[in-house]
Amino acid sequence: MFVGLTGLPVGMLAGAVLAVAAGLARLGADVVGGPTFLLRLMPPLALVPVAVVEQSTVMLVTLTAAVPVYVTTRAAVGGADPRHLELARSVGLSRRSLLRRVILPGALPGFVTGMRFAIPVASLVLVICERRS
């Protein structure tokens, strides 16, 4: 149980931070986007035997939680309403204020959707990893 309490929040935080970085900078999208979308195609249960042998259940739960959060949050950050962004720029918001007041609140529904996908899958992976070890 402690493993799930460690891996799940770390994975969600990592997915959200990477999604915001990829959504704001082209370099972030190039570096993080490709490998994350490849991981998305792999079923998480396929890595369970590796996690059992390597004793890396926390890593697998973190990875399993990070991918859906990344995908949905990245889509939400990239899909920010251009009218809101233009309005924020026209009133003179700094890049930091734009992020804090426009982009992050707009990406919150995507983050919550990612959490809804991540929690059951990470829980399933955790139960199977614990069962096999």
N, C-alpha and C positions, 0 to 999 in steps of 0.2 A: 504494500500500500504506500509506503514511503517513496518508492521509486516513482509511482504515478504522480504523487504530489510534487515531486521534483521535476520530472521530465515534462509534464504537461504545461505548467506555466512558463518554463524556460522555452519550450518549443513555440508556444503562442507568442511570447515576446520576441523571440528571434524571427519568426515569420512576419510579424508586424513591422519590425524595424527594417528588415531586408526589403519588404514590400514598399515601404515609404522611400527608402534609398533608391530602389529601382524605379519607382514612379517619378521621382524628382530629377534624377540624373541619368543621362543616356549611358554613361559608363557603368552605373549601378545595374541598369537593365541588362547590359551586355554581359557583365560578370556573373550576376546572380540568376538572371532569367533562364538561360539555357539549361544549366544543371538542375535547377528546381523543376522545370517542366519535364525533364527526363525522369526525375524521381517521381513525379506525379503519375507517370505512366506505369511505374513498377508497383505491383501489389505489395502493400506493407507486410503482409503475412509471408511473402517470399523471403524476407530477411530474418525471420524468426530463428531459423536454425543457426544462422551466423551469430545472432545475438546471444543465443544460448551457449554456443561454444566459446565465444569471446567474453562472456559475462558483461555484455554492454546493453543491458535492458534499458537503462536510462537514455542512452544514445538513440536507441530505436524508438522509444516513446517520444523523445524530443523531436526526432526527424518526422515521425508520423504526425505529430501535432503541428509542426511548422509548415509543412507543405500546403495543406488546405487553407491555413490562415494566410500564407503568402499569396496564394493564387487569388483568393477572393479580395483581399485587401489591396493587392496590386491592381486589380481591375477597378476597384473603387477609387483609388488614388488617380489612376490614369483617366478615369471617366469623370473627373471633376467638371462641373458645369463651367464652360468657358465664359459665360456671362458673369458668374460670380468672381472668377479670377480677374476678369477685366475691370470689374467694379472695384475690387480690392486694390488693384494696381492704380486705378485712377484716383482713389482717395489717399494714395501714398503709403500704403502698408509696406513695411519692410518684408524681406523674404521670410524672416523668422515669424513675424506676425501673420503673414499670409498662410504659413504652414499651421500655426497654432489656431487661427481663427476661421480659416476657410477649408483647407485641405483635410486636416485631421477630423473635424466634425463631419465633413462630407464622406469620409472613408469609414466612419464608425459602423454603418450598417453592413458594409462588406466584411469588416473585422468580426462582427457578431455572427454573420453567416458562416465565416470560416471556423469560428469556435463551435458552432452547431455541427459542422462536419467533422471537426478534429476530435472532439471529446469522445464520441462513440468508437471511432476507429482506434484512437490511442488506448482507450480502455480495453478494447478487444485484443490489441497487440500485447498490452500489459498482462492480461489474464493468460494468454497463450504462452507468453515468455515465462511467467511464473509457474505455470503448469508443467512446462518442459524442463525447468531447471531443478 
